[in-house]
Amino acid sequence: MLGKIISFEGIEGTGKSTQIQRLKIFLESKNIEVLMIREPGNTYIGEQIRHLLQHDPNVHNMCPETELLLFEASRAQLVRELILPALNEKKWIICDRFFDSSAAYQGAARQLPKEIVEQFNRFAVGNCVPNLTILLDIDVEIALQRLQQRKEKKDRIESESIEFFRRVREKYLQLAREESSRFFTIDATLSEKVIAEKICTYVQERFAL
């Protein structure tokens, strides 16, 4: 069986990390070797960029153009250093975010031109497109309440305004409508168990596992 790419998208507070782990366990039960990755990150270059984008206190004035280019640089390295070799080894890759995040966050929320974001996305990933994108959807107000309950300090992007996240969510839903053959959208307010069951059932049917 050829390798596949499954990406998870959604605003903060949707429970992506939990569902990614559950899907990994499910796929491994089918004797599928899985590589979990996150954006930005995983490579040495990507982790340095992740710190700049999310945690460095000295970059509060980062402009949207710089933010986009940093995400794309991390993405380009990730594709060539980890994703393509893994696909060649017939591994399945589960991505905690991929290029749709730039369309939503830097394109819609930061209001950079759609054409520019799409061009840089294509340049960064080449032909590396997810076979399936799972969108965990939730009302922004509920998501922000969940963030408030976390013990971890909010990073730079998590600290954005409610209007910022509304634009992100609207763009995700638009992408899901426009690319319905690639997206599977699920209500992230359901219980963790129910969400996991729905995702695993869909993946099993989609890829005839």
SVG drawing of the C-alpha trace seen along z (x, -y; Angstrom):
<svg xmlns="http://www.w3.org/2000/svg" viewBox="-21 -46 39 51">
<polyline fill="none" stroke="black" stroke-width="0.4" points="0.0,0.0 1.3,-3.4 1.9,-6.0 -0.8,-8.6 -0.9,-12.1 -3.7,-12.9 -3.7,-16.5 -5.7,-17.8 -6.9,-21.4 -8.9,-23.7 -8.6,-26.7 -6.9,-26.4 -8.9,-24.5 -10.5,-21.9 -8.6,-18.9 -6.4,-18.1 -3.6,-16.6 -5.9,-14.1 -7.5,-12.9 -4.1,-12.7 -2.9,-10.3 -6.1,-8.2 -5.9,-8.0 -2.2,-6.9 -3.1,-4.1 -5.9,-3.0 -3.7,-3.0 -1.0,-1.1 -3.6,1.6 -3.9,2.1 -0.1,2.6 0.4,-0.7 3.6,-2.6 2.8,-6.1 4.9,-9.3 3.3,-12.2 4.5,-15.7 3.5,-19.2 3.7,-22.6 6.0,-24.4 8.5,-22.0 10.0,-18.5 13.2,-19.4 16.0,-21.3 15.2,-24.3 11.5,-24.0 11.9,-23.9 13.9,-27.1 11.3,-28.8 8.5,-27.5 10.2,-29.2 10.4,-32.5 6.8,-32.3 5.2,-31.2 7.4,-31.8 10.1,-34.4 9.1,-37.5 11.1,-39.8 9.0,-39.3 5.8,-40.9 6.0,-43.2 6.4,-40.5 4.7,-41.6 2.3,-39.2 4.6,-38.8 7.4,-37.6 5.1,-35.2 4.0,-33.7 7.5,-33.3 8.7,-31.6 5.8,-29.1 6.6,-28.3 10.3,-27.9 9.5,-25.4 7.0,-23.6 9.4,-23.3 12.1,-21.8 9.6,-19.4 8.4,-18.2 11.8,-17.5 13.5,-16.2 10.7,-14.1 7.5,-13.8 8.8,-12.7 11.2,-10.1 8.5,-8.7 6.1,-8.4 8.8,-6.6 9.0,-4.1 5.2,-3.7 4.6,-5.3 1.4,-7.2 1.9,-10.8 -0.4,-12.5 0.1,-16.3 -0.9,-18.6 -1.6,-21.4 -0.3,-21.8 -0.7,-24.3 -4.4,-25.0 -3.3,-26.7 -1.5,-29.4 -4.6,-30.0 -6.7,-30.4 -4.2,-32.2 -2.0,-34.3 -4.4,-34.6 -7.8,-35.2 -6.9,-36.3 -3.8,-38.3 -5.5,-39.4 -2.6,-38.7 -3.6,-38.3 -5.0,-34.9 -3.0,-34.5 0.3,-35.2 -0.5,-32.6 -1.4,-30.0 1.7,-30.6 4.0,-30.2 2.1,-27.1 2.6,-25.5 6.3,-26.5 6.8,-25.0 5.0,-21.7 5.3,-20.9 3.0,-17.9 2.8,-17.0 -1.0,-17.4 -2.9,-15.6 -5.0,-12.6 -7.4,-13.6 -7.8,-16.7 -9.8,-16.4 -11.3,-19.7 -12.3,-19.8 -14.8,-22.6 -16.0,-24.5 -17.6,-27.9 -14.8,-30.4 -16.3,-31.3 -16.1,-27.7 -12.6,-27.3 -11.3,-30.3 -13.0,-29.1 -11.1,-25.9 -7.8,-27.8 -8.5,-29.8 -8.7,-26.5 -5.3,-25.3 -2.4,-25.5 0.1,-26.4 0.8,-30.0 -0.8,-31.2 1.6,-31.5 1.8,-34.5 -0.9,-33.3 -3.2,-31.9 -3.3,-35.4 -5.0,-36.9 -8.4,-38.5 -11.8,-36.7 -12.3,-38.4 -9.0,-36.9 -10.1,-33.4 -13.5,-34.0 -11.8,-34.8 -9.7,-31.7 -12.8,-29.5 -14.7,-31.0 -11.8,-30.3 -11.5,-26.7 -15.2,-26.2 -14.9,-27.8 -12.0,-25.5 -14.0,-22.5 -16.9,-23.5 -14.6,-24.2 -12.6,-21.0 -15.3,-18.6 -13.6,-15.6 -10.5,-16.2 -12.0,-17.5 -13.9,-15.7 -15.5,-18.1 -16.5,-17.1 -18.1,-18.8 -15.4,-19.3 -17.9,-19.7 -18.7,-16.0 -17.0,-13.8 -13.4,-12.7 -14.5,-9.1 -17.3,-9.9 -15.0,-12.1 -12.3,-9.4 -14.9,-6.8 -16.2,-9.0 -12.7,-9.7 -11.5,-6.1 -14.7,-4.9 -14.3,-7.4 -10.6,-6.7 -11.3,-3.0 -14.0,-3.4 -12.1,-6.0 -9.0,-4.0 -10.6,-0.5 -8.5,0.6"/>
</svg>
